[in-house]
Amino acid sequence: MNEAQVQFAQVYDRVQVDSGTAGPIDLSGLMGTWINTNPDSGGIARMVISGSNESPSLRAYAIGPDGSIDWGAAELKVFRAGPASRVAAGFTSSYDFGFAETQLQAMILKGLIVLVQTHHFKDNSNRADYFVREYFGLDHGRY
């Protein structure tokens, strides 16, 4: 494929962006504390999304044997609902724990975050890489 000739890879890419539609992504729908809807989860219990359009971040808290495990803050790459949209529709983030890498991909669907986690072990432990999908609801002070 000749990059100089290709202007789009799919119909969604064919948009005319002008000063009326271009602008920063509205992150307000992402900001806050998100709680895992599965009380029996063995993965991430909650996520806190904060920051600004210039530097949004996610802080994940996983379930550990003696309480929550703070994974720390990670940079978010936020995606729009479409090329000309200002609505945040999803994000990616990643963590490198040394022994393993975790990639997070999320989308907002009907007021929930659908979070996909892929886990890859790097420590020669022979543990199998795995995939998890879980749902998170925004904490409105009811928890």
TAZI-V307763 format. One record per backbone hydrogen bond with DSSP energy under -0.5 kcal/mol. CO is the residue of the C=O (numbers start at 1). NH is the residue of the N-H. Records with the same first field share a line. If there is no record, write none. Layout:
BEGIN
CO = NH ; NH
END
This chain:
BEGIN
1 = 3
2 = 5 ; 6
10 = 13
11 = 14
13 = 15
15 = 17
16 = 18
18 = 21 ; 22
25 = 27
26 = 88
27 = 30 ; 31
32 = 49
33 = 139
34 = 47
35 = 137
37 = 39
38 = 41
43 = 63
45 = 36
46 = 61
47 = 34 ; 49
48 = 50 ; 59
49 = 32
50 = 57
56 = 76
57 = 50
58 = 60 ; 74
59 = 48
60 = 71 ; 72
61 = 45 ; 46
62 = 64 ; 69
64 = 67
67 = 64
68 = 70
69 = 62 ; 71
72 = 60
74 = 58
76 = 78
77 = 92
79 = 89 ; 90
82 = 85
86 = 26
87 = 81
89 = 108
90 = 79
91 = 106
92 = 77
93 = 104
95 = 97 ; 102
97 = 99
99 = 122 ; 123
100 = 97
101 = 120
102 = 95
103 = 118
104 = 93
105 = 116
106 = 91
107 = 109 ; 114
109 = 112
111 = 138
112 = 109 ; 114
113 = 115 ; 136
114 = 107 ; 116
115 = 134
116 = 105
117 = 132
118 = 103
119 = 130
120 = 101
130 = 119
132 = 117
134 = 115
135 = 37
136 = 113
137 = 35
138 = 140
END
